[in-house]
Amino acid sequence: MTAVVTSDAPAPEGALAQRPRLPRPLLTELRRGVGPWTGAATTAVVAFAMYSKAGYLGGWQNHWTDATDLLRITAALLCGPLAVAAGCWHGGRERRRRTTAWLGSLPRGPLSRTLVAAAPAALWPAAGYLAAATGCLLATWPYAGGDSPHLALVAADAVTLASLGTLGFVVGRLVAWRFTAPLLAVLTYVGLGYPSYSEADARWLDPAIQHNYAWDRPAWWFGAASIVWAGGLAAAALLAYAARRRTTALVPLTAACAAAVLIAQTGDGLWRPDPEATRRVCDDGTPQVCLPYAERHLLPEASAALAGLNARLRGIPGAPTRWVVGPGGRAAGDLELPNPSFEAIRGKLTSPDAYAANGVSALLSETCAQNDYDAPDWERASAVNSAVFAWLSPAEGQGPYIGPAEQGHLTRLEAKSPAEARTYLTRYLAADPCTAAEVPLP
């Protein structure tokens, strides 16, 4: 028989530290299953969707509001079904492995076990979205107008994805059908997409609803209310499924309902005009170019685009004193231009000449009465009007058709000396372009 020798001597210093420590259950759960793949897929989907929209005119990188809106739609419509399907599949893992009875024998309570098991379904989609959203906001920073990103709404989107993953997990625990996950994804997509066709105030409970007015800001409490609304539903479902006292689920459910009532009753008032965003900022040119404060990053671009037109109009009676963009009052001599961000990508106008043509259109556009077109000299006046447009516009192909008659007038205009051109333009702007007899020949 072999003797067993025991010793009361203390273990060598550092021996306990060298013993391998068992990983914590939560960290183990987070590393297993579909959770990491869900997070990676969420990041990839958001990044691809945002990148595919970045190269369009008026892209999301021009405004924080536009960036936030597109992130919200992408998170809800594309990543929401992914999160709920992955959560459902993860929730049915123990049943597929036939380890449900074994888990019930563990010393931890059912709620504690469920929270640990549901953590990957909730945390990975939210983490994947936040990683992609952070990258998109950093990509917006050099070009965006406005004061700051709407971080509360970005956080609310992350909570929405976590909540959808949790709800999917609970459904996966309750329903044994293998096709529950894809069916749940389809129902989630339809359920989140349908309210966009409604005009009811309750549609704002849907995180996929888009807001298109870049000069607004969300109500200060909108993000927090959205977090309570989405998170409360998920917490109620989890407590109703796993808590010893299921009546505790009424607490988060009540909070979610209160937040839902607040959001639904406020309706379109959730987005409110931002006086600071619409405050006008002007350059020192003549005529001046004035943009809203939220578009101030485009002021050098708009000023440069209109420089040639301004040089021709400077000091001429009847010329505008300011080019203005956005809401607000109009003073005498103001002419409105389209928002330059609609024609910009990453803070740069894609076609400055085309934007200058918008200024010519604003200067020369008139709404004529039907009987004005019946005047004997209307064809001549119309040809002169078209020639003047082409003469002032730096963009070829912009404006009315240039036929032989228009081309003759245009040739004479281009042959004028600067002094003759200013004299003619003064006479032209003083005339009524809808009254054929008043339109002067070049």
C-alpha positions, 0 to 999 in steps of 0.5 A: 500500500502506498502511503499518502503524505500530507503536510501543513506547510504553506504552499509556495508563494505564487502557487495559488496565483498560478492555478487556472481560474475558471472563466466566469459564466457570463464571459463563457456565454458571451464567447459561445454560440451565435452571439459573436457572429451576430455582433459581427454581422450587425456591424457589417450590415450597418457599415455596408448600408451606410457606405452604400448611401454615402456617395449620393447627393445630399448624403447623410454625412452633411448633417448629424440629423441625416446621419442619425436618421439613416442609422436608426432606419438601418438598425431597425429594418435591417439589424432588428430582424437579424437580432430577433432571429439570432436571439430566437435561435440562441434561446432554443439552444438548450432544447436542441442539445437536450440539456434543459433538465440538467440546467434546472439542477444547477444551484443558481435560480432560474432568473439568474440562469436566464439572464446569463443565457440571454446576455449574448442575444442582447449584448452582441447586437447592441455592441455590433451596432454601436461599433458601426455607429461610432465609425459612421459618426466619426466619418461624419464629423469633418463634414456635418453641420449642426452642433452635435450628433444625437447620441441619445437616439443612437443609444436608444437604437442600441437598446432596441436591438438588445430588446429585440434580441431578448424578445427573440430569446424568450420566444426561442425558449417557449416555441420548439418549432425550428422555423420560428427564428426566420418567421420571427425575422419576417414578422419583425421586418413587416412590423417595423416597416408598416408604420412608415405608411401611416400618419398616426402619431403612434407611428413614432413608437417605431424606431424605423420612422424617418425624420427628414428635416435637418434643421430640427432637433429631437426633444431632449427626453425622446431618447430616454423615453425610447429606451424605456419603451423598448427596454421595458418590453424586453425586461417584462418578457424576461421577468414573466418567463423566468422570475419566481414572482412573475408579477414583477414583470408589471413594473417594467411593463408599466414603465414601457406603457407610460413611455409609449403614451408620452411618445404617441401623444407628442407625435410629430412634436418629438422633433422641434425647430432648432432656432440656432440651426436656422440662424443665418450666417452670411459672407461679406460678398455683394450680393451676400450669400446667407445660409442657416447655421447648420449649413455654415460649413457649405458657405465657402462652397456656395459663395465660390459657386455664386462669385461669377454671377455676383460679379455681374450683378454687383451694383445693378439696380434690381439685382438681389441684395442677398441670396438666402437659404432656409426658413426665416423672414425675407427682407426686400431684395432677398432671393431664395436659393435651394439648400446647398446640402442637397447638391453636396457630398461630404461638404463639397458641391458636386457641381458649383456651376449647376448651383449657380444656375439655381441662382440665375433661375431664382433671379429670372423666374416669373409666373406669367399669366396665360394671356401673357403667352398670347401677346404678339411679341411673345416668341421674341420675348421668350427667346430673349429671356432664354438667351439671358438665362444662358448668358448669366448661367455658367452651367451649359445645358441648364435652363431653357432650350437654345434654338437658332433665335435664342442663339442669335440673341446669346451671341450678341450678349456675349459680344458686349463689353462689360459696360454695355453688358451692365447697361443692358442687364439694368434695362432687362431687370427693370422690365417685366419678363412677362410683358413681351413689349417691355423685354429689351432686345440685346 
